[in-house]
Amino acid sequence: FDGMSALKIVQEEYSYVPFIFVTGSLGEEKAIETLKSGATDYVLKERLSRLGAAVHRALCEAEERIQRKQAERKIQEQAALPNKTQDAIVVRDMEHNILFWNKGAERLYGWKAEEVVGKNAIDLFYKEISPQLAEAQKSIIEKGEWNGEMFHATKDGREVIVQSRWTLMYDEERIPK
């Protein structure tokens, strides 16, 4: 039983646990191999004074990895939320090009995201420009938001009444996106 076998077991069973080789003899090539294989560090027995610092660094790195994985998991969960809601969520830019289309929008309108992302929402939803649409566009520019009902066309040509909430988004320089 050697150190590389132990490293493999730890990686398979306890991947979150840092692994430090403590060895009496480890050549430069073998040291590089252990690090490439996933060891956190290695300490030579004649330099055990390094062990405390190596353990401290390994534990700090392990904690950072755990926090990073938790943050990534949270981001993935939040990214999935728009597709879990029953509401249609459509994000579009100032030129009305569709940037995001969730599963709720697919159910309501009939188009899949890949069919509409990049297309113009005005062309898809409206058979003609109504005074209500013009009012909504004016309100979004002046007030940054608009709420109300509007007629929209679906993929199969039906008209549906949609309760809409439009919110203007800004970039870091407060320029509308």
N, C-alpha and C positions, 0 to 999 in steps of 0.2 A: 504494500500500500504506500503510495507516494503522494506528494503534495498536489500534483496535477489531478490525481484521482479524487482527492479531498475537495479541491476547487470545483470539480465537475459536480460532485454531490451537492455542495452548497449552492451552486448556481441552479441546479434542478429543483431542489427542495426549499431553499431559503434565499431566493434571489436578492432580497432586500438586505441581507447580512453582508457587511464588508469582509473581505478575505485578505489577510496579510500573511505572506510567507515569512517564516523565521527559519533561517537555514545556516548551516555551517559553511557551506560552499555553494555558491551560485554564480556561474560565469555570466558575463555580460549578455550573451546570446540567450541563455536560459532565463535570465531576468526579464529581458524584453519579451520573450515568449510567454512568461507568466502574466505580464501586464496586458499583452494582446489577448490573452485567453480570459481576461476578466478579473485578475487579482487586483486589489486596490493598491497594494504596495508590497515591498519585500524588505526585510531587515536581516542583515548578517549577524550571526551570534556574537562575533567579536565587536559589534557596534550596537549592543542592546540599549545603549543610552538613547538611540533614535526611536525605540519602540513606543514610548509614551506619546511623542509628537505624531508618529505614524498612526497610532490608534485614534488620537484626537482628530486628526485630519480626516481619517476614514469615516469616523462617526459623523462629522460635520457634513461630509459629502453625501453620506447615506441619508441624512436628514433632509438635505437639499433635494435629493432625488425623490424622496417621498413627497415633499411639498410640491415639487414640480408635477409629479404624477397626479396628485390630488387636484392641482390647478387645471391640468389638462383634462381630467375627468369632468370637472365642473364646467369647463368651457364646452366640452362635447355635449353635456347634458343641456346646457343653455342653448347651444346651437340647434338641438333637436326640438326644443319647445315650439318654435313656430310651426313645425309640421305635426305636432300633437294636438294643437288647438283645432276646433271645428271651424273657426272663423277663417275667412279668406284673408290672407296677408299678401299684399302686392306692394313691392317697393319699386319706385321709378324715379328717374332723374328729372331735372328741370325741363328737359325736352320730351318728357313722357315716355322715354324708353324704359322698358321693364327690366329691372335688375334682379329681382327676387320674386319667386312665385311659390307659395307653399301648397301643401296637400289640400288644405281647405279651399284654396282658389281653384285647384284642379277639380274638386267635387262640385263647386258652384258653377264654374264656367265651362268645364268640359275639356279644356286644353291641358296638356302635360306641360311641365315647366320648360322642357327642351323645345317645345313648339313656340313658346312666347317670349322667353328671355331674350332681350335684345330688340324685340319688336316694339312698335309704338302703341301705347295703351289707348290713345285716342282712336287710332285706326281700328283696333279690335273691339272696343266697348261701345262706340257711339256710331249710330247710323247717320246722325247729323249733329252739328254743334248746337246744343240747346242754350237758351238764356241761363238756365240753371248751371250748366257746365262753365259758362263764362263767369258767372257769379262765384262759383267755387274757386276757379283759378285766380280771380281777383282777390278773394279773401285769403287764400294761401300766401299770396305775395304780400298783402298788406298786414295781415294778422299772424301769419305763420301757421294757421290751422283753419280747418273747415269741417263742419259736421252736417250731415243731412242725408236725405234719400235721393237716389238717382236711378234712372233706368240704364241698364247695361245690357249689351247683347252677349249671348253665349255662343259657343262653338257651333251649335246646331241652329243658330239663328233666332232662338227665342229671346224675348226681352224679359229681364227679371228686375225687380225693384231691390236695390241694394242699399242698406243703411251703411253709409260711409263715414269714415273719420280720416281726414287727411292731416298730416303733420309735416311741416317743412323741417328738413334736417340740415344742419350746418356743419361745415368742417372746422378745423382748429382755428382758422382765421375769421370765423363767423360769416363765411361766404356760403350761401345756399348751395346744397349739393344737387 
